[in-house]
Amino acid sequence: MEIRVYPALPEEAVRIREEVFMEEQHFQEEFDGNDPLAVHLVLYQNGMPAGTCRFFKGDAPGEYLVGRIAVRRFCRGKNFGACLLRRAEEEIRKAGGRTVRLHAQRQAVPFYEKQGYQAYGPVEYEEYCPHVWMRKKL
């Protein structure tokens, strides 16, 4: 397994996000104005792109937002999501980040809680899907 860091949205991340969020989960608004501002990570397994995530600076000093964590269906159950999240946190620490926030799908909250994140605020909807804000101090 290898994780590569990209300063711009790579085609591998585009394909993974389209597959997971658009084809599997039926989101229509997958790409947004944060993509050009973000650092993108792609996890490769045996040379094949298996997962991705992104992070970018938040509004508060030392705050970063992580998002668009996606692992291809046939690669799930191998801890790749946790590996991507840990690597994003390492990169954020190197950049001087002290707090990470993310907008988690409600069904993914237990995964993020295992990684040390705490939910706060009301449930919000992105398209049809309930989401909750979560945060973690680094």
VENBELBEL-V265378 format. One record per pair of residues at least 12 apart in sequence whose C-alpha atoms are under 10 Angstrom apart, sorted by the first residue. I is the first residue (numbers start at 1). GAP is how many residues later the second one is. If there is no record, write none. Layout:
I:GAP
I:GAP
This chain:
1:42
1:43
1:44
1:45
1:46
1:47
1:48
1:49
1:79
1:82
2:40
2:41
2:42
2:43
2:44
2:45
2:46
2:47
2:48
2:81
2:82
3:38
3:39
3:40
3:41
3:42
3:46
3:47
3:48
3:49
3:77
3:80
3:81
3:84
3:85
4:36
4:37
4:38
4:39
4:40
4:48
4:80
4:83
5:34
5:35
5:36
5:37
5:38
5:47
5:48
5:49
5:82
5:83
5:86
6:32
6:33
6:34
6:35
6:36
6:48
7:28
7:29
7:30
7:31
7:32
7:33
7:34
7:47
8:27
8:28
8:29
8:30
8:31
8:32
8:33
8:46
9:26
9:27
9:28
9:29
9:30
9:31
9:32
9:33
9:45
10:30
10:31
10:32
10:42
12:29
12:30
12:31
12:32
12:36
12:37
12:38
12:39
12:40
13:27
13:28
13:29
13:30
13:36
13:37
13:38
13:39
13:40
13:41
13:55
13:56
13:57
14:16
14:17
14:38
15:34
15:36
15:37
15:57
16:26
16:33
16:34
16:35
16:36
16:37
16:52
16:53
16:54
16:55
16:56
16:57
17:13
17:14
17:34
17:35
17:36
17:51
17:52
17:53
17:54
17:55
18:12
18:13
18:52
19:51
19:52
19:53
19:54
20:31
20:48
20:49
20:50
20:51
20:52
20:53
21:47
21:48
21:49
21:50
24:48
24:49
25:104
26:101
26:102
27:99
27:100
27:101
27:102
28:99
29:97
29:98
30:38
31:37
34:20
34:21
34:22
34:23
35:19
35:20
35:21
35:33
36:20
37:17
37:18
37:19
37:20
38:15
38:16
38:17
38:18
38:19
38:27
38:28
38:29
39:14
39:15
39:16
39:17
39:18
39:27
39:49
39:52
39:53
40:12
40:13
40:14
40:15
40:16
40:26
40:27
40:28
40:48
41:12
41:13
41:14
41:28
41:43
41:44
41:46
41:47
41:50
42:12
42:27
42:28
42:29
42:42
43:28
43:37
43:38
43:40
43:41
43:44
44:36
45:30
45:35
49:22
49:23
49:26
50:20
50:21
50:22
50:23
50:24
50:25
50:26
50:30
50:31
51:17
51:18
51:19
51:20
51:21
51:22
51:24
51:25
51:29
51:30
51:32
51:33
52:15
52:16
52:17
52:18
52:19
52:20
52:28
52:29
52:32
52:33
53:13
53:14
53:15
53:16
53:17
53:18
53:28
53:31
53:32
53:34
53:35
54:12
54:13
54:14
54:15
54:16
54:30
54:31
54:34
55:12
55:13
55:14
55:30
55:33
55:34
55:36
55:37
55:45
55:46
55:47
56:36
56:44
57:35
57:38
57:40
57:43
58:39
58:41
58:42
58:43
60:39
61:35
61:36
61:37
61:38
62:30
62:31
62:33
62:34
62:35
62:36
62:37
62:38
62:76
63:29
63:33
63:34
63:35
63:36
63:37
63:38
63:72
63:73
63:74
63:75
64:24
64:25
64:28
64:29
64:31
64:32
64:33
64:34
64:35
64:36
64:37
64:38
64:71
65:23
65:27
65:32
65:34
65:35
65:36
65:37
65:38
65:69
65:70
66:19
66:22
66:23
66:26
66:34
66:35
66:36
66:37
66:38
66:69
67:18
67:21
67:34
67:35
67:36
67:37
68:34
68:35
68:36
69:12
69:13
69:15
69:16
69:33
69:35
70:14
71:13
81:30
81:31
82:29
82:30
82:32
82:33
85:27
85:30
86:29
88:12
89:47
89:49
90:48
92:46
93:45
96:42
97:40
97:41
98:38
98:39
98:40
99:36
99:37
99:38
99:39
100:17
100:34
100:35
100:36
100:37
100:38
101:16
101:17
101:18
101:32
101:33
101:34
101:35
101:36
102:15
102:17
102:29
102:30
102:31
102:32
102:33
102:34
103:16
103:20
103:21
103:23
103:27
103:28
103:29
103:30
103:31
103:32
104:15
104:19
104:20
104:26
104:27
104:28
104:29
104:30
105:18
105:19
105:20
105:21
105:24
105:25
105:26
105:27
105:28
106:13
106:17
106:18
106:19
106:23
106:24
106:25
106:26
106:27
107:22
107:23
107:24
107:25
108:23
108:24
109:22
109:23
109:24
109:25
112:22
112:23
112:24
113:21
113:22
113:23
115:21
116:18
116:19
116:20
116:21
116:22
117:16
117:17
117:18
117:19
117:20
118:14
118:15
118:16
118:17
118:18
118:19
119:13
119:14
119:15
119:16
119:17
120:12
120:13
120:14
120:15
121:12
121:13
